[in-house]
Amino acid sequence: MSQKQILNPPGSGAEPGTTVSSGPAAGHGLSKRTLGVPALVVMIIAASAPLTVVGGGVPSNFAVSANLGVPLSFVVLGVCLALFAVGYAAMSSHIRNAGAFYAYIAQGIGRAAGVGAAWVALVSYNAMQVGIYGLFGFALASFVNAKLNTNIPWWVGALVGFVIVGWLGVNKVDFSAKVIGVLVLGEFLAVIVFDVVSLAVRPEGVSGAGLAPSDLFTASVGAALSFSMAAFMGFESAAIYSEEAKDPKRSIARATFISVGIISVFYAVSSWAMIIGTGPSQIIGESQKQGPDLLFNFLTAHGALIVSDVAQVLFVTSLLAALIAFHNAVARYAFSLGREGVLPRSLARVNKHHAPVAGSLAQSALALLMLVTFAIAGTGSELGPLYPVLTFFTWLTNTGAFGLVLLLVLISVAVIGYFRKHTGEYSAWTRLIAPSLSALTLGIVFVLIVVNFNLLIGSEGFSPLSVILPAIIIVPGIAGLLWGMRLKKTHPEIYQGIGYGGAPDPSA
């Protein structure tokens, strides 16, 4: 039996207009009042993967963009996303739906647009999650091979992660949050150690290099912002857990703002520390030479081998935490769409742990299919051991980031549309000004990603992939829009419940 949803009327004891569980079927839905603000923040930051960003993303950004202003780019994007969070958080107190983007756009722009957004979100989150297996498998196999003198292929390491993620995906979400919490804490400690050592080494002294506007706003600012934006992916995921939050009216907003603040400041400080530890005049050249090994080589040279080894282990667990977080997001989107009949209702099935087991298993099946496909395709590749990183990981995660930034722009527009119909306690800043600025600034970032997409996927010139990969996001979005319009004609009862938990909007 699928979970039944209603919209609460005034005086019912719940927030008017919110979508919540009700009726005898409620016990068969997702867990209720399970996640507090700390757990939500942990899930968000896990998707961002702090050690992966600082160890892999930041050196790659310096290497490809040749832009010294990477630290400032995190601050600029943090401001953009804080503007986004103003309206997003306000909507989260009214709409509690596991298919967050889908529900917000359906209620703010239109139901058919919501279906299109849902399909974009499904493809984007799947691309992010599945692509991470490439880097995870490479990192785990490389570490084990180096320490044990073995020759384990990357896909064996990826399968290890696959089993762990699949098992956690069908268990209680708070158990996943606890596992992720331990992993994220380890990541933060490793990066903090790196930051402290970097400031202690400071071969060219301590300066504000990387924080001046003149460092960032050069000809390569677009590439720098595009790379840095990927570091924030997953920050919006608190709303996906709104049906499982202890206090969804407040906790979603708090978790989102806290996460944006922590992510932007932490990455800005750590990338600045990397500049100081390596030397402002050397950081770009060393990043181009060493790539993601820069952090680990630095710790080995200036700390101790054991410190570098621990950091490498935590790098692997950082990727595992991100895999778990994105897997949970995909499973809940599938649950939400199945519950409303937009996708097969069998996807709304949950188990005794109140985990969206059907959505979880479907995501695992897709991940396994892609993993096997890339494992076979990479046999004997001229790219050697880096094959899963340069193809599987790079292609899919940047494709996912492309789709998620597009959704952020649409959400900003949806906030304006929603509060035009639901005026109330919010000021013009929350209802109109902040979301308008968000749509404008994030729209600019989206355009920069499109323009620099060939750089993001590692192509020096035009590549057919710079068209094919974005099309993997855009085409399902258009198909979803058309499917939503078809539902309006052929299944109006389903159409009326789109974005409302399966119950018709009383104002329709």
Helices and strands as residue ranges (DSSP letters): E 5-7, E 19-21, G 24-28, H 37-48, H 50-52, I 53-57, H 58-65, H 70-92, H 100-108, H 111-148, H 154-169, H 173-201, H 213-216, H 221-230, G 235-244, H 248-278, H 283-290, H 293-302, H 305-339, G 345-348, H 357-377, G 384-386, H 387-387, I 388-393, H 394-421, H 428-428, I 429-433, H 434-451, H 453-456, H 465-490, H 492-496
